[in-house]
Amino acid sequence: MNLEDIAETKQELINFEEEIREAYESGKIRAPVHLCRGNEEPLIKIFKNIKKEDWVFSTHRSHYHALLKGIPKEWVRDEILNKRSISLNNSDYNFFSSAIVGGSLPIAVGTAYALKLEGSLNHVWAFVGDMGAEMGVFEECTKYSGRNELPITFIVEDNGLSVNTPTQKAWGDCKNGKANIIRYSYERVYPHHGSGRFVQF
């Protein structure tokens, strides 16, 4: 993917979230929405390595992940409008998410273990925020995966915040350098929940 393609894909992602923001602010989505913005380029680069047959386990902030996995934007939009923004799941694309912080990690590890037993060449990609990366479940999952050489990569999406509290202030130094973990940093554009505008239903 060249720079021109990256720029086009980035703008498509931004345009999609702007459409969702407008739908949310107009009261068309009567449910929690966690918008993406500011992390387009790191994700585009990561997803260049994710094959169609690979498994992606996402978080409550999953719109970009779903789109970059190749799920049609019409399907993603319909799910969001039907109040499933924080629980996008599509078995046809090996894509699953959970609104529970760290909730999809053990399932991702189990999937990676199954792939290893089957001798599959496919891979698992598990996304987690920087707060989730400080939880015990993350430590257990990464240790188990490393010790058993499972085909899984953990991606820490680090915006420096645990909801609205600075992560390092809450948890201390959270940088880790394990070989099977990718961590990237970005600055959040939208608030943790909603669009920053009060919406009365």
C-alpha positions in Angstrom: 0.0 0.0 0.0 1.5 3.3 -1.1 1.2 6.7 0.6 -1.7 7.7 -1.7 -3.7 4.6 -0.8 -3.0 5.1 2.9 -4.3 8.7 2.7 -7.4 7.5 0.9 -8.1 4.8 3.4 -7.5 7.2 6.3 -10.0 9.6 4.9 -12.6 6.9 4.3 -12.2 5.8 8.0 -12.6 9.4 9.2 -15.6 10.0 6.9 -17.3 6.9 8.3 -16.8 8.0 11.9 -18.1 11.5 11.1 -21.2 9.9 9.7 -21.7 7.9 12.9 -21.1 11.0 15.0 -23.8 12.8 13.1 -26.2 9.9 13.5 -25.4 9.8 17.2 -25.9 13.5 17.7 -29.2 13.5 15.9 -30.5 10.8 18.3 -30.6 8.0 15.8 -28.3 5.8 17.9 -29.9 5.2 21.4 -27.0 3.3 22.8 -23.3 3.9 23.8 -20.9 4.8 21.0 -17.1 4.8 21.3 -15.8 6.7 18.3 -12.3 6.2 16.7 -10.1 9.1 15.5 -6.4 9.9 15.5 -5.1 6.3 15.1 -5.9 5.7 11.5 -2.3 5.5 10.1 -0.9 3.0 12.8 -4.0 0.8 12.2 -3.7 0.8 8.5 -0.1 -0.3 8.8 -1.0 -3.1 11.2 -3.8 -4.4 9.1 -1.6 -4.6 6.1 -0.2 -7.7 7.8 -3.6 -9.2 8.7 -4.8 -11.8 6.2 -8.4 -12.4 5.4 -8.4 -15.8 7.1 -6.8 -14.4 10.3 -8.8 -13.8 13.4 -9.3 -10.3 14.9 -10.5 -9.8 18.5 -11.5 -6.2 19.1 -12.6 -3.9 21.9 -15.6 -1.6 22.6 -13.9 0.8 20.1 -14.1 -1.5 17.1 -15.4 0.5 14.1 -12.0 0.9 12.4 -10.9 -2.6 13.1 -14.1 -4.0 11.5 -13.7 -1.8 8.4 -10.0 -2.6 8.0 -10.7 -6.3 8.3 -12.8 -5.9 5.2 -16.3 -6.0 6.7 -18.6 -4.0 4.4 -19.2 -0.5 5.8 -23.0 -0.9 5.2 -23.1 -3.9 7.6 -21.0 -2.1 10.2 -23.2 1.0 9.9 -26.4 -1.1 10.3 -25.0 -2.8 13.4 -24.1 0.5 15.0 -27.6 2.0 14.2 -29.1 -1.2 15.7 -27.3 -0.4 19.1 -24.4 -2.9 18.6 -21.5 -0.4 18.3 -19.7 -1.9 21.3 -20.3 -5.5 20.3 -19.6 -5.9 16.6 -19.3 -9.6 15.8 -19.1 -11.2 12.3 -18.2 -14.8 12.1 -17.9 -14.6 8.3 -14.9 -12.4 8.7 -13.4 -14.0 11.8 -14.1 -10.8 13.7 -15.2 -10.6 17.3 -15.4 -7.8 19.9 -16.4 -7.3 23.5 -17.4 -4.3 25.5 -15.8 -5.9 28.6 -12.3 -4.5 29.1 -10.0 -7.3 28.3 -13.0 -9.6 27.8 -12.0 -10.9 24.4 -8.4 -11.7 25.3 -8.9 -15.2 26.8 -11.1 -16.2 23.8 -8.4 -14.9 21.5 -5.8 -17.0 23.2 -8.1 -20.1 23.0 -8.5 -19.5 19.3 -4.8 -19.2 18.8 -4.3 -22.5 20.7 -6.8 -24.2 18.5 -5.1 -22.9 15.4 -1.8 -24.3 16.7 -3.3 -27.7 17.4 -4.8 -27.7 13.9 -1.5 -26.8 12.3 -3.1 -23.8 10.8 -1.0 -21.0 9.2 -3.5 -18.4 10.2 -2.9 -15.9 13.0 -4.8 -14.2 15.8 -4.7 -10.4 16.4 -5.9 -9.3 19.8 -6.5 -5.6 20.4 -6.6 -4.0 23.9 -6.4 -0.5 25.3 -3.6 0.8 27.5 -5.8 0.4 30.6 -6.7 -3.2 29.6 -3.0 -3.9 29.2 -2.5 -3.3 32.9 -5.0 -5.9 33.9 -4.2 -9.4 35.2 -6.0 -11.0 32.3 -3.6 -9.3 29.8 -0.5 -10.5 31.8 -1.8 -14.0 32.0 -2.8 -14.2 28.3 0.5 -12.8 27.0 2.6 -15.0 29.3 0.6 -18.1 28.4 0.8 -17.3 24.7 4.5 -16.7 24.8 5.3 -19.8 26.8 3.2 -21.9 24.4 4.4 -20.1 21.2 0.9 -19.5 20.1 0.2 -17.7 16.8 -1.1 -14.5 18.3 -0.1 -10.9 18.4 -1.4 -8.4 21.0 -1.9 -4.8 19.9 -2.0 -2.2 22.7 -3.9 0.9 21.6 -2.3 3.5 23.9 -4.1 6.9 24.1 -2.6 7.5 27.5 -6.0 7.3 29.2 -7.9 4.8 31.3 -11.4 6.1 30.4 -10.5 9.7 31.4 -7.7 9.2 34.0 -4.1 9.3 32.7 -3.0 5.6 32.6 0.4 6.1 34.0 -1.0 8.2 36.9 -3.4 5.3 37.7 -1.1 2.4 37.0 2.5 3.6 37.1 5.0 2.9 34.3 3.0 0.6 31.9 5.5 0.2 29.1 6.4 -3.4 28.3 8.6 -4.8 25.7 7.5 -8.4 25.2 8.2 -9.7 21.7 4.6 -10.6 20.9 3.1 -7.2 21.8 2.8 -4.2 19.5 2.1 -0.9 21.2 1.4 2.4 19.4 0.4 5.8 20.8 -2.1 8.3 19.6 -4.0 11.3 20.8 -7.8 10.9 21.3 -10.0 13.3 19.3 -13.4 12.3 20.6 -14.2 11.8 24.3 -14.4 8.3 25.9 -18.1 8.1 25.2 -20.3 9.9 22.7 -19.2 12.8 20.6 -18.7 15.6 23.2 -22.1 17.0 22.6 -25.0 16.4 25.0 -27.7 14.4 23.3 -31.3 14.1 24.7 -33.3 11.1 23.6 
